[in-house]
Amino acid sequence: MPNNNNMKLNTVIKTIILFSLLSFTTFSDKPTGIPPLNKDFVYLKDFIPNLRSDIRYFGSNNFIGKPIDGYNAPKLILSKEAAIALKKVQDELERIGFGLLIFDAYRPQQATEHFVRWANDKDDTLMKIQFYPNIDKKDLFSEGYISVKSGHSRGSTVDLTIVSLKTRHILNMGSPYDLFDERSNVEYTKITKNQRALRLLLKRRMEKHGFKSYEKEWWHFTLKNEPFPDTYFDFPIE
């Protein structure tokens, strides 16, 4: 005759084990090195081999002056839809002797939170002269340069510029990448005709293939029909 107490105990133990397994495999919200829905994300250098990159947030050449949280490897990740559109831009530019250089693509939410912590630290002005010489740090939020959420974390936004395939030089757009200043505005006119023409070349080619620009940053583009418009991912770049 089975012991009812033992049967009840075994049932309780099995229930605890099952719940623990479900909690670990299904409900864990810890970031992993593997992109969620990884079939929907690609590594850009694998997808567009001729693409050049200068991943500023992996190193110290950025407005904070140190590597940014979540950038654990010098790699670029983007949603597959955005990568397909970007490849079309690259292909068109190559036919006229140019190519793209990417500064940033997918950005983990933890990196954006790193930006926010830095922006709230009024005493840290290490990189002010280089990246925000004409703006008070306290105004970076109100001016639209720093925010608590970034389109980059949705996986379909890129920061980029144009390079010459012949000389391999980065073309002069009238202001450097990540300069928080009116000179970085898409429609800024107090630059040379050639610099203005290059900004328009980049903008028109990107728009042709489904991207929209951000008015304050000539380098910043988001896929209009992005696949994850309401999701801010936080898996680190590995």
C-alpha positions as CSV (number, residue, x, y, z in Angstrom):
1,M,0.0,0.0,0.0
2,P,1.6,3.3,-1.1
3,N,2.4,5.8,1.7
4,N,0.1,8.9,1.1
5,N,2.6,11.2,2.9
6,N,5.4,10.1,0.7
7,M,3.3,10.5,-2.4
8,K,2.3,14.0,-1.4
9,L,6.0,14.9,-0.7
10,N,7.1,13.6,-4.1
11,T,4.4,15.6,-5.8
12,V,5.5,18.8,-4.0
13,I,9.2,18.2,-4.9
14,K,8.3,17.6,-8.6
15,T,6.2,20.8,-8.6
16,I,9.1,22.8,-7.2
17,I,11.6,21.4,-9.7
18,L,9.3,22.0,-12.6
19,F,8.6,25.6,-11.5
20,S,12.3,26.3,-11.1
21,L,13.1,25.0,-14.6
22,L,10.3,27.1,-16.1
23,S,11.5,30.2,-14.2
24,F,15.0,29.7,-15.5
25,T,14.3,28.9,-19.1
26,T,11.2,30.9,-19.8
27,F,10.8,33.8,-17.5
28,S,14.4,34.9,-17.0
29,D,14.9,38.5,-18.1
30,K,18.7,38.6,-17.8
31,P,20.5,39.8,-21.0
32,T,22.4,37.1,-22.9
33,G,25.1,37.3,-25.5
34,I,22.7,35.8,-28.1
35,P,20.3,38.3,-29.6
36,P,16.6,37.5,-28.9
37,L,14.9,36.2,-32.0
38,N,18.5,35.9,-33.4
39,K,17.2,34.9,-36.8
40,D,16.0,38.6,-37.0
41,F,19.3,40.2,-36.3
42,V,22.6,40.0,-38.2
43,Y,26.2,41.0,-37.7
44,L,26.7,43.7,-40.3
45,K,30.3,42.8,-41.3
46,D,29.0,39.3,-42.1
47,F,26.1,40.7,-44.1
48,I,28.0,43.5,-45.8
49,P,31.6,42.4,-46.0
50,N,32.9,45.7,-47.6
51,L,31.4,47.8,-44.8
52,R,33.9,49.9,-42.8
53,S,33.5,50.7,-39.1
54,D,34.8,52.9,-36.3
55,I,32.9,51.6,-33.3
56,R,33.4,54.6,-30.9
57,Y,31.5,53.2,-27.9
58,F,33.7,50.1,-27.7
59,G,36.7,52.4,-27.0
60,S,37.4,55.7,-25.4
61,N,37.0,58.1,-28.4
62,N,33.5,59.2,-27.5
63,F,31.8,61.9,-25.5
64,I,32.2,60.1,-22.2
65,G,35.8,59.2,-22.8
66,K,35.7,55.5,-21.8
67,P,34.2,52.2,-23.1
68,I,30.4,52.1,-22.8
69,D,28.4,49.5,-20.9
70,G,27.2,46.6,-23.1
71,Y,29.8,47.1,-25.8
72,N,31.8,44.0,-25.0
73,A,33.2,43.4,-28.6
74,P,33.9,45.7,-31.6
75,K,30.9,44.3,-33.5
76,L,27.9,45.8,-35.2
77,I,24.5,44.3,-34.9
78,L,21.3,45.3,-36.8
79,S,17.9,44.0,-37.5
80,K,17.8,41.9,-40.7
81,E,15.3,44.4,-42.4
82,A,17.6,47.4,-41.7
83,A,20.7,45.5,-42.8
84,I,19.0,44.6,-46.2
85,A,18.1,48.2,-46.7
86,L,21.6,49.4,-45.7
87,K,23.2,46.9,-48.2
88,K,21.3,48.6,-51.0
89,V,22.7,52.0,-50.0
90,Q,26.2,50.5,-49.8
91,D,25.8,48.9,-53.3
92,E,24.7,52.2,-54.8
93,L,27.5,54.2,-53.3
94,E,30.1,51.7,-54.4
95,R,29.0,52.2,-58.0
96,I,30.1,55.9,-57.7
97,G,33.3,55.2,-55.8
98,F,32.1,55.6,-52.2
99,G,31.1,53.4,-49.3
100,L,29.7,53.5,-45.8
101,L,31.5,53.7,-42.5
102,I,29.4,52.8,-39.4
103,F,29.9,54.4,-36.0
104,D,27.1,52.7,-34.2
105,A,24.1,50.3,-34.9
106,Y,22.2,48.3,-32.3
107,R,22.8,49.8,-28.8
108,P,21.9,47.9,-25.6
109,Q,19.6,49.7,-23.2
110,Q,22.3,49.5,-20.6
111,A,24.5,51.7,-22.8
112,T,21.8,54.4,-22.9
113,E,21.5,54.2,-19.1
114,H,25.3,54.7,-19.0
115,F,24.8,57.9,-21.1
116,V,22.1,59.1,-18.7
117,R,24.2,58.5,-15.6
118,W,27.1,60.4,-17.2
119,A,24.8,63.3,-18.3
120,N,23.5,63.7,-14.7
121,D,27.1,63.9,-13.4
122,K,27.7,67.6,-13.7
123,D,31.3,67.3,-12.6
124,D,32.4,65.0,-15.4
125,T,33.3,67.3,-18.3
126,L,36.4,65.4,-19.5
127,M,35.3,65.4,-23.2
128,K,33.5,68.8,-23.3
129,I,35.9,70.6,-25.6
130,Q,35.8,67.9,-28.2
131,F,32.2,66.9,-28.2
132,Y,30.0,69.6,-26.7
133,P,32.0,72.9,-26.5
134,N,29.1,75.2,-26.9
135,I,26.4,73.6,-24.8
136,D,26.0,73.2,-21.0
137,K,26.0,69.6,-20.0
138,K,22.7,70.1,-18.1
139,D,21.0,71.0,-21.4
140,L,21.9,67.8,-23.2
141,F,18.5,66.3,-22.4
142,S,16.4,69.3,-23.3
143,E,18.4,69.8,-26.6
144,G,17.6,66.2,-27.6
145,Y,21.2,64.8,-27.6
146,I,20.7,62.4,-24.6
147,S,17.5,60.6,-23.7
148,V,16.4,57.7,-21.4
149,K,15.5,55.6,-24.5
150,S,17.2,55.4,-27.8
151,G,16.0,54.2,-31.2
152,H,19.3,52.3,-31.5
153,S,18.1,49.9,-28.8
154,R,15.2,48.8,-31.1
155,G,17.8,47.5,-33.5
156,S,17.1,49.4,-36.7
157,T,19.0,52.7,-36.2
158,V,22.5,53.4,-37.5
159,D,25.1,56.2,-37.2
160,L,27.2,56.4,-40.3
161,T,29.1,58.5,-42.8
162,I,30.7,58.1,-46.3
163,V,34.2,57.1,-47.2
164,S,36.1,57.3,-50.5
165,L,36.9,53.8,-51.9
166,K,39.9,55.2,-53.7
167,T,41.6,57.1,-50.9
168,R,39.9,55.3,-47.9
169,H,39.5,58.7,-46.3
170,I,36.3,59.7,-44.4
171,L,34.6,62.5,-46.3
172,N,34.3,65.9,-44.5
173,M,30.7,66.5,-43.6
174,G,31.2,69.8,-41.9
175,S,31.2,68.5,-38.3
176,P,32.6,65.4,-36.7
177,Y,30.5,62.5,-35.5
178,D,28.7,63.0,-32.1
179,L,29.4,66.7,-32.0
180,F,26.5,68.0,-29.9
181,D,26.2,71.3,-31.6
182,E,24.0,73.1,-34.2
183,R,26.7,72.4,-36.8
184,S,25.5,68.8,-36.7
185,N,22.0,69.7,-37.8
186,V,21.0,68.1,-41.1
187,E,19.9,71.5,-42.5
188,Y,22.8,73.5,-41.2
189,T,23.9,75.9,-43.9
190,K,27.1,77.5,-42.6
191,I,29.4,74.9,-44.1
192,T,31.0,74.6,-47.5
193,K,28.9,73.7,-50.6
194,N,30.8,70.4,-50.9
195,Q,30.1,69.5,-47.3
196,R,26.4,70.4,-47.8
197,A,26.3,68.3,-51.0
198,L,27.8,65.3,-49.1
199,R,25.2,65.5,-46.3
200,L,22.5,65.6,-48.9
201,L,24.0,62.7,-50.8
202,L,24.0,60.6,-47.6
203,K,20.5,61.7,-46.6
204,R,18.9,61.1,-50.1
205,R,20.5,57.6,-50.5
206,M,19.4,56.6,-47.1
207,E,15.9,57.9,-47.6
208,K,15.6,56.2,-51.0
209,H,16.0,52.9,-49.3
210,G,13.6,53.4,-46.4
211,F,15.4,55.3,-43.7
212,K,14.5,58.6,-42.1
213,S,17.0,61.1,-40.7
214,Y,17.2,62.8,-37.3
215,E,17.2,66.6,-37.8
216,K,19.9,67.3,-35.2
217,E,22.4,64.6,-36.3
218,W,23.4,64.3,-39.9
219,W,24.8,60.8,-39.3
220,H,21.7,59.3,-37.6
221,F,19.1,57.2,-39.5
222,T,16.2,54.9,-38.5
223,L,14.4,52.4,-40.8
224,K,10.9,53.8,-41.2
225,N,9.3,50.3,-41.1
226,E,11.4,49.0,-38.3
227,P,10.4,45.5,-37.2
228,F,10.5,46.2,-33.4
229,P,9.1,49.8,-33.0
230,D,8.1,49.3,-29.4
231,T,10.9,47.0,-28.1
232,Y,14.1,48.3,-26.4
233,F,16.6,45.4,-26.3
234,D,19.3,45.0,-23.7
235,F,21.4,42.0,-24.8
236,P,25.1,43.1,-24.8
237,I,27.2,43.1,-27.9
238,E,29.4,40.1,-27.9
